[in-house]
């Protein structure tokens, strides 16, 4: 009897700890379900409803998807994929050397300072940052003024603003900083002894990079691609501000569809966009071990 009583307190304490831990884990899970999963499920459901006047009625029809994949909206989807791909490639070409330099050539203090500086632009409102590009690239903006002062051009360049160039520039500036962080995590997690061993075996810098550094940093590369592609693919503000009237990508096309109260069509387009984004995330999770990506960097 005494032995049983002696076991009661540890079991109770252990049960309390288990309940507390489950409660702490359930809180963020419930938040994600309530504010992320539930709205996404509702969006998918509404995409199968039908429009009725200024409202919608429950139904099960593919009319919204048929309208989306027909006519100009399919062209907008294709253009959005092309622009997002261009932004992702350019962002990767800029972000990878920066992340490599921070991981391989700078001190920890300098790295922290530079990474902090990459977060500074996010302290400014996103719309204001985008409008600043319209000032920089305008006919009377600093870029045209500097080019004319240097004698490189005789008249302002009109294609700097309200063009594909302006949209791609704005998107790269907006999402390239997000790409630096996963790349730095992956590169910072590489065992330096592997790089040194490659050098000792006579491999040059290019061969060492192609055979050691790049393969080991691929989890960060794919993560950076996801950050860049997903962000630029669904962006709605940059195309409107820097592309001008009539410049449509899938993000502001969804906004325009909501403005005319065509909720099923907007839901169908949103569902397609989210499905593409989830496919990229699932591909990354299937190809790479998250623990090997974060664990090594965190252990350094």
C-alpha distance (Angstrom), angle and dihedral (degrees) to the residues before:
residue distance angle dihedral
X1 . . .
X2 3.79 . .
X3 3.79 90.5 .
X4 3.78 90.9 54.8
X5 3.77 91.2 48.9
X6 3.78 89.9 50.0
X7 3.81 90.2 56.5
X8 3.80 94.9 50.3
X9 3.81 98.4 76.7
X10 3.84 98.1 50.8
X11 3.79 90.8 47.1
X12 3.79 90.6 50.6
X13 3.78 93.2 46.9
X14 3.80 91.2 46.9
X15 3.79 91.1 48.2
X16 3.80 91.0 49.6
X17 3.79 91.6 50.7
X18 3.79 90.8 48.3
X19 3.80 91.6 50.2
X20 3.81 91.5 47.7
X21 3.81 91.6 49.3
X22 3.80 92.1 48.6
X23 3.79 89.6 49.0
X24 3.79 92.0 52.1
X25 3.79 90.8 48.6
X26 3.80 92.6 46.3
X27 3.82 94.3 54.9
X28 3.84 97.2 67.7
X29 3.80 90.2 37.5
X30 3.80 91.4 55.7
X31 3.80 89.9 46.5
X32 3.81 91.4 53.8
X33 3.79 92.0 46.8
X34 3.80 93.9 47.7
X35 3.79 99.6 42.7
X36 3.81 103.4 27.4
X37 3.79 114.4 19.9
X38 3.82 97.3 38.4
X39 3.86 94.8 51.2
X40 3.81 90.2 47.1
X41 3.80 91.7 50.5
X42 3.81 90.2 47.8
X43 3.82 89.7 50.4
X44 3.81 91.3 53.3
X45 3.81 91.4 47.8
X46 3.82 93.6 49.6
X47 3.82 90.4 49.7
X48 3.83 87.4 69.9
X49 3.82 94.6 48.5
X50 3.77 123.3 92.5
X51 3.74 131.9 -119.0
X52 3.79 116.7 -111.7
X53 3.80 115.5 -174.6
X54 3.80 107.1 -61.2
X55 3.79 92.5 -17.1
X56 3.79 142.0 48.7
X57 3.80 134.3 -111.3
X58 3.81 129.0 -153.3
X59 3.79 111.6 -100.1
X60 3.78 141.3 131.8
X61 3.77 108.2 -116.6
X62 3.79 136.2 134.4
X63 3.80 92.1 -145.9
X64 3.82 93.2 112.9
X65 3.81 92.1 51.7
X66 3.81 90.9 46.2
X67 3.81 90.0 52.6
X68 3.78 90.8 47.7
X69 3.80 96.8 51.4
X70 3.79 93.2 45.6
X71 3.79 130.1 76.3
X72 3.78 125.4 -11.4
X73 3.80 96.7 -14.0
X74 3.80 91.3 69.4
X75 3.81 88.2 52.5
X76 3.81 88.9 51.6
X77 3.81 90.0 51.5
X78 3.80 91.1 51.0
X79 3.80 91.8 47.7
X80 3.80 90.1 49.0
X81 3.81 90.9 52.7
X82 3.80 90.9 49.1
X83 3.81 94.3 47.9
X84 3.82 91.9 45.5
X85 3.80 90.0 51.0
X86 3.81 92.1 49.8
X87 3.80 91.6 48.3
X88 3.80 91.8 48.0
X89 3.81 94.1 50.1
X90 3.81 93.5 46.4
X91 3.79 91.9 44.8
X92 3.80 90.9 50.4
X93 3.81 92.3 49.5
X94 3.81 89.1 53.4
X95 3.80 99.7 38.0
X96 3.81 99.5 45.7
X97 3.84 97.0 61.2
X98 3.80 89.9 45.7
X99 3.81 92.3 50.2
X100 3.82 91.9 44.4
X101 3.79 92.0 51.5
X102 3.81 91.9 48.1
X103 3.81 92.4 48.3
X104 3.79 99.4 41.2
X105 3.80 109.5 25.9
X106 3.80 111.5 28.5
X107 3.78 134.5 70.0
X108 3.79 122.3 -105.0
X109 3.81 91.0 -108.0
X110 3.81 93.4 52.5
X111 3.80 91.1 45.6
X112 3.79 92.0 53.6
X113 3.80 90.6 48.8
X114 3.81 94.2 50.2
X115 3.80 93.4 45.4
X116 3.79 89.0 50.3
X117 3.82 89.8 51.6
X118 3.80 88.9 54.8
X119 3.80 88.2 60.6
X120 3.82 94.8 51.2
X121 3.85 95.9 84.0
X122 3.79 89.1 58.7
X123 3.79 89.1 64.6
X124 3.81 86.6 70.4
X125 3.79 119.8 73.8
X126 3.80 112.1 -93.0
X127 3.81 93.8 -128.2
X128 3.81 92.0 50.0
X129 3.82 90.8 50.5
X130 3.80 89.9 51.3
X131 3.82 92.9 48.5
X132 3.80 88.8 52.1
X133 3.80 88.1 64.2
X134 3.80 90.4 55.0
X135 3.82 87.5 56.5
X136 3.81 93.6 46.5
X137 3.81 94.0 48.6
X138 3.82 98.3 38.6
X139 3.80 124.8 114.0
X140 3.81 91.0 -100.2
X141 3.80 95.2 32.6
X142 3.80 127.7 117.1
X143 3.82 94.9 -95.3
X144 3.80 95.7 55.8
X145 3.80 91.3 39.0
X146 3.82 92.1 52.8
X147 3.81 93.1 47.1
X148 3.80 91.9 50.2
X149 3.80 92.5 45.8
X150 3.80 89.4 52.3
X151 3.81 90.2 52.0
X152 3.80 93.0 -119.8
X153 3.81 93.5 122.2
X154 3.80 134.0 23.5
X155 3.82 97.7 -152.8
X156 3.81 134.5 24.8
X157 3.81 115.7 -81.5
X158 3.79 108.5 -116.5
X159 3.81 94.6 -168.0
X160 3.80 92.6 66.5
X161 3.80 90.0 79.9
X162 3.81 132.9 39.1
X163 3.78 92.2 20.2
X164 3.80 143.2 97.4
X165 3.79 87.6 -91.0
X166 3.80 92.4 58.0
X167 3.80 93.2 46.1
X168 3.80 93.7 48.7
X169 3.81 90.9 45.9
X170 3.80 92.1 51.0
X171 3.80 92.9 46.9
X172 3.80 93.5 47.9
X173 3.80 90.5 49.7
X174 3.81 90.2 49.0
X175 3.81 100.1 47.7
X176 3.81 107.2 23.1
X177 3.84 92.0 83.3
X178 3.81 89.1 57.4
X179 3.81 88.2 56.6
X180 3.80 94.6 54.9
X181 3.80 95.5 65.3
X182 3.85 100.9 57.7
X183 3.80 89.8 41.7
X184 3.80 90.8 52.3
X185 3.81 90.8 47.8
X186 3.80 92.0 53.0
X187 3.81 95.0 44.1
X188 3.79 93.0 44.3
X189 3.79 89.0 53.7
X190 3.81 94.5 57.9
X191 3.80 114.2 110.6
X192 3.79 105.2 -115.0
X193 3.82 90.0 -148.7
X194 3.80 90.0 69.4
X195 3.80 90.9 55.4
X196 3.80 91.8 46.0
X197 3.81 91.3 48.3
X198 3.79 90.2 53.7
X199 3.79 90.1 52.5
X200 3.83 91.1 47.8
X201 3.80 90.2 53.2
X202 3.80 89.6 58.0
X203 3.79 101.2 -101.2
X204 3.78 114.4 147.0
X205 3.81 124.9 -130.5
X206 3.80 94.3 -92.8
X207 3.80 94.0 48.6
X208 3.80 91.8 44.9
X209 3.78 90.5 51.6
X210 3.81 94.2 47.6
X211 3.80 96.2 43.8
X212 3.80 102.6 33.9
X213 3.80 116.9 12.5
X214 3.79 100.7 39.9
X215 3.84 97.3 45.4
X216 3.81 92.0 47.6
X217 3.81 91.4 48.4
X218 3.82 94.8 49.8
X219 3.85 94.0 104.0
X220 3.80 87.9 59.1
X221 3.80 91.9 44.2
X222 3.79 92.7 54.1
X223 3.81 91.5 43.9
X224 3.81 89.4 51.5
X225 3.80 90.2 48.9
X226 3.79 89.4 53.8
X227 3.80 92.1 49.8
X228 3.79 92.4 48.8
X229 3.79 98.5 41.0
X230 3.79 98.0 42.8
X231 3.79 93.3 47.3
X232 3.79 97.1 46.6
X233 3.81 93.8 40.0
X234 3.79 93.5 59.1
X235 3.81 100.1 33.6
X236 3.81 114.8 129.0
X237 3.81 105.4 174.9
X238 3.81 104.1 54.2
X239 3.85 96.0 55.4
X240 3.81 91.1 51.9
X241 3.81 97.5 44.6
X242 3.81 100.4 37.4
X243 3.80 100.1 24.3
X244 3.77 96.7 51.1
X245 3.79 131.4 -145.1
X246 3.77 112.8 -19.8
X247 3.80 96.5 17.2
X248 3.79 103.5 128.8
X249 3.78 131.1 -171.3
X250 3.77 124.1 166.4
X251 3.81 94.0 -94.6
X252 3.80 97.6 57.1
X253 3.82 90.2 35.4
X254 3.80 87.8 62.6
X255 3.80 89.2 49.0
X256 3.81 90.9 50.3
X257 3.79 90.3 50.3
X258 3.78 90.8 52.6
X259 3.80 89.7 50.8
X260 3.82 89.6 62.5
X261 3.83 90.6 46.5
X262 3.81 94.8 -115.3
X263 3.79 93.6 143.8
X264 3.84 98.7 165.1
X265 3.80 91.8 54.4
X266 3.81 92.1 45.8
X267 3.81 89.2 48.5
X268 3.80 91.2 49.8
X269 3.80 92.1 51.6
X270 3.80 90.9 46.1
X271 3.80 90.5 50.2
X272 3.80 91.5 53.4
X273 3.81 91.4 48.8
X274 3.81 93.6 47.7
X275 3.81 91.1 46.7
X276 3.81 90.4 54.4
X277 3.80 90.7 49.0
X278 3.82 93.2 47.9
X279 3.80 89.8 49.0
X280 3.80 89.9 57.6
X281 3.80 92.2 48.1
X282 3.83 92.3 48.2
X283 3.80 89.6 48.7
X284 3.80 90.4 53.7
X285 3.81 92.5 47.4
X286 3.79 90.5 48.2
X287 3.80 95.2 49.4
X288 3.79 101.0 42.3
X289 3.78 139.2 39.3
X290 3.80 109.7 -120.9
X291 3.80 90.7 -151.0
X292 3.79 92.5 57.1
X293 3.81 89.1 49.9
X294 3.80 98.8 48.9
X295 3.77 101.7 20.3
X296 3.79 98.4 64.1
X297 3.79 93.2 45.2
X298 3.76 91.9 46.7
X299 3.77 92.1 49.6
X300 3.79 94.2 55.3
